[in-house]
Amino acid sequence: MIQPLHRASRKEHRPAEKRTRHVFQGEFNVATTQGGGAWRRRRVRTPGLRPGADIVSDLEPCPKASAPATASQAADLRVRLDYLLGEHLILASKATDAALGGRNDEFAAYGDLLNQNGTDLGAMIGAAYGSDAQSRFNQIWSAHNGFFVDYTIGVAKKDQAMQDKAVADLSNTYVPQFSDFISGATGLPKDAVTGLTKEHVLQTKQIVDDQAKHDWPAAYTDVRKAYAHMQMIGDAVAPAIAKKNASKFPGDPTNKGVNLRVSLNQLLQEHLYLATAATGAALGGRSDEFQAAGKALNDNGNDIGQAIGSLYGTDAQAKFNQIWSAHNGFFVDYTTGVAKQDQGMQNAAVANLSNAYVPQFADFISGATGLPKDAVTGLTKEHVLTTKAVVDAQGAKDFRASSQKDRAAAQHMQMIGDPLAAAIVQKLPQRFS
């Protein structure tokens, strides 16, 4: 049996300078721009998502002359690379968690997603450097995933020799091969790439060690640390790729507006994956892991809330936290209802999400940013539905479906982060010049 799930008070107001601690806090913790200027429909091609796939946003503001552009082909490259690298880390940690917990179907499902993520990364390399480079990257990256599987199996079996062999393969094969490849392709100093790559190996190894010991507070702290480190890699590599291939990736990938876009997208993706880690642990009866994942989720929300306060002040942050705390409680109710097989509780939670949270959140964001209310409402409803779908599949123990829905829900977060970042920069251009 899982421990009872507790939710934050829906009427709670806390000073912005104190860290808020709401279960499932942090979803859209962004109060964005007051809208001036026209709005345009923008189609963004995202390499590595699906072959030929486009993401369409109806919320992209035409930037004012003084506002830096958050969208360009170079910026899109950086956003997508950071997104996929962060996703790699999260999917890997979910796979190793399942493997060490003996949840074989869940491990296989997340392993397949991890491979798909690697294929998407390879497609980005291919778009920049051609098919030979893509094949070479895929070879190196796939081997690195395999070495981590070997390490995890060694830990599960308490086979020190197997662990040592996997670490040696990662250190003496993957690190130099990856560093040679990236340095040669981008012109980045090999020593710098080597240092970043070694750190990724050490941090991922530490997560596996934490999981094996069931030290869940350490595991989720280390997941967040390793996730943030993946952005350090992407932030170095993407601008270097754009510089080497300026005709393919024109634009500025490093202005302050793009920095905001990257930060929001990374935090929103992290939120979704931490939320589903928490619900998966709760529904699986892993109470200690649920508590640790919930704390990591709260910390993620605090980070987004601090971004709100730094841009819009404490009143906007407090108002957002009021709405968001209620939404957190509604999802706690829904997860508890699924765990108890209480259809009435589930229905009440869905009604609260649909009839209280969605309109309140849409009013808040639209009023703060000038974004069209109908479009914000649609995105908010879709987030609720995609997250609910993950919980339903987890409750049914359909891990193939839950993992796929997990990734789909996380990818949807960029549909929210992109227009919010653009609106913030349009509203406060002087903060991003």
PyMOL commands that set and color helices and strands:
alter all, ss='L'
color gray80, all
select helices_A, chain A and resi 73-100+104-129+131-157+160-186+190-212+216-244+256-283+287-312+314-340+343-369+373-395+399-427+429-431
alter helices_A, ss='H'
color red, helices_A
select strands_A, chain A and resi 39-45+54-61
alter strands_A, ss='S'
color yellow, strands_A
deselect
rebuild
show_as cartoon
